[in-house]
Amino acid sequence: MSPFRAHLPAMLRLAVHAWPAKETAVLAGWLWRTSGGGSKRANSVSTLSFTSDDPYATIEAVERRYRDLARPVRFQVEEISEPPGLAERLLARGYAPE
């Protein structure tokens, strides 16, 4: 493993918190963010931590929050996203990588 890959989790977590969104909420460990405007990063969910045993319920909670704001639903999925298999779960729900 390269030295870079060993530090990837810490670097991603630092990046998420270095540029905070206008409004945030923690949903089962995921960081839900919204800032208005067109920033995809500031209007997406960071999925680096997950504390629930029901990812589908949390995905639905995320969808409701963005729907209530009339905003697109975006998940920021990384190699280390939690829970494992999140990308596949989102694909099965009709999400596509951007």
N, C-alpha and C positions, 0 to 999 in steps of 0.2 A: 504494500500500500504506500502510495506517495505521501510525503509529509503534508501536502495540501489536503488530500482526502481525509487524513486523520483529524484535521482541524475544521472540516466542512460543517459539522453540526454547530459548533460554537460560532463560526462565522455567520451562518445563516440566522442564528438566534440574535446575534448582535445587529445584523442588518435589519431585521424586523423591528427592533426597538430603537434603532438609531434615527428613524424617520417616521415618527408616529403620525397616525391619521387623526383627523379632527375628532372623530368619535370612535370608541372601541368598546368591545364587550368580550368577555371570556365565555365561550360556550363549550363546555366539556373539555376544556384545555385548549381549544382552538381560539385564535385571536381574530374576532370579527372586526372589520374596519370599514369605515366610510368617511369620505371627505368631500363628497360632491365632486364636481369637475370631471375630468376625463382620465385621471390616473388609475390605471388598472391595479397597481400595487396598493394604493390607498383605499381602493374599493373592492377588496377581496379578503378572503379568509386565509390566514396563515395556519397551516396544519402541521406544525412541528411538534406539538404535544397533544395527547388525547387522554382523557381521564375517565371516559365512560365505557360501558360495554355494549352500547347501542349506537353505532355510527349512523344508521339510517335515521334514527330520531334526531340526531344532531344535524345531519344534512337537511332534514325537513325544517328544523328551527332556523338554520341559516337561510334557507330559501324564503321562509316567512318574513324574516327581518328585511331582506332586500326587496321582496315583493311589496311590503308595506311602504317602502320608500320609492317604489317604482324604478328600481335600479336593477341592472343585470346581476345575476349570481355568478360569482367567480371564486374558485378555490385555487390557492397557490399551492401546488403540489410539488414537493421536492423528493429527491431520492430517500430522504430520511423522514418523510411525512408519516404521521400516525393516524389511524392504525394501519398496519401492513395491509396491502391490497386496496388502499383508498383509491388509487387511480382507476383500478378495474371497477370498483363500485360506482364511481362517477361516470365512467364510460357506459356502464349498464343502465344508468339513469338518463342517458342522452347527452351528457356533457362531452365536449371535444377539446383537445389541447389547443391552446392559442400560442 
